[in-house]
Amino acid sequence: MRAQGAKATLVLTGSDGAERAIRMRVAGANAFEASDVAVKIGERVLFFAKMSDGQVHVGQLTAP
């Protein structure tokens, strides 16, 4: 999967339901990065990426 031309976003959801959306940038051939992001304990992290060929990738985790 090549990241070139893709768009990605992190959505962080706190225990109070407040959401923060952070745009990510392409970092190399197959990676994304976002700087200055502090994930809080218990925050839910959703990752969305729309690839240049139209495929959509979604990932989710909860910060320990």
RODO-2510 file (C-alpha; in nm, 4 decimals, decimal comma):
residues 64
     n   res          X          Y          Z
     1     m     0,0000     0,0000     0,0000
     2     r     0,1546     0,3298    -0,1074
     3     a     0,0704     0,6380     0,0955
     4     q     0,1627     0,8849    -0,1805
     5     g    -0,1478     1,0858    -0,2737
     6     a    -0,3490     0,9563     0,0232
     7     k    -0,5228     1,1616     0,2910
     8     a    -0,5317     1,0494     0,6537
     9     t    -0,6899     1,1739     0,9752
    10     l    -0,6724     1,0769     1,3430
    11     v    -0,9839     1,1331     1,5519
    12     l    -0,9217     1,1302     1,9275
    13     t    -1,2267     1,0895     2,1515
    14     g    -1,1979     1,1594     2,5239
    15     s    -1,3997     0,9954     2,8014
    16     d    -1,6234     1,3059     2,8027
    17     g    -1,7098     1,2487     2,4343
    18     a    -1,5108     1,5489     2,3100
    19     e    -1,3443     1,4797     1,9746
    20     r    -1,0266     1,6194     1,8207
    21     a    -0,9517     1,5625     1,4517
    22     i    -0,5872     1,5785     1,3476
    23     r    -0,4801     1,5744     0,9848
    24     m    -0,1864     1,3444     0,9141
    25     r     0,0769     1,3812     0,6439
    26     v     0,2484     1,1243     0,4269
    27     a     0,5826     1,0177     0,5742
    28     g     0,7667     0,7968     0,3299
    29     a     0,6370     0,5435     0,0815
    30     n     0,3901     0,3682     0,3120
    31     a     0,3509     0,5681     0,6331
    32     f     0,1686     0,8647     0,7838
    33     e     0,2630     1,0918     1,0712
    34     a     0,1138     1,3667     1,2841
    35     s     0,3248     1,5871     1,5051
    36     d     0,2449     1,7487     1,8391
    37     v    -0,0267     1,4972     1,9272
    38     a    -0,0629     1,4016     2,2911
    39     v    -0,2908     1,1018     2,3404
    40     k    -0,4442     1,0908     2,6880
    41     i    -0,4991     0,7762     2,8943
    42     g    -0,8275     0,6105     2,7989
    43     e    -0,8716     0,8188     2,4844
    44     r    -1,0099     0,6347     2,1814
    45     v    -0,7984     0,6746     1,8678
    46     l    -0,9512     0,6263     1,5218
    47     f    -0,7389     0,6304     1,2074
    48     f    -0,8927     0,6959     0,8669
    49     a    -0,6986     0,6905     0,5403
    50     k    -0,8347     0,7352     0,1893
    51     m    -0,5780     0,6038    -0,0539
    52     s    -0,5154     0,7509    -0,3986
    53     d    -0,6894     0,4495    -0,5587
    54     g    -1,0076     0,5131    -0,3540
    55     q    -0,9571     0,2400    -0,0932
    56     v    -1,0421     0,3399     0,2634
    57     h    -0,8539     0,2019     0,5646
    58     v    -0,9762     0,2362     0,9232
    59     g    -0,8054     0,1425     1,2481
    60     q    -0,9054     0,1868     1,6113
    61     l    -0,7479     0,1533     1,9548
    62     t    -0,7896     0,2822     2,3084
    63     a    -0,4858     0,4317     2,4779
    64     p    -0,3907     0,2328     2,7886
***
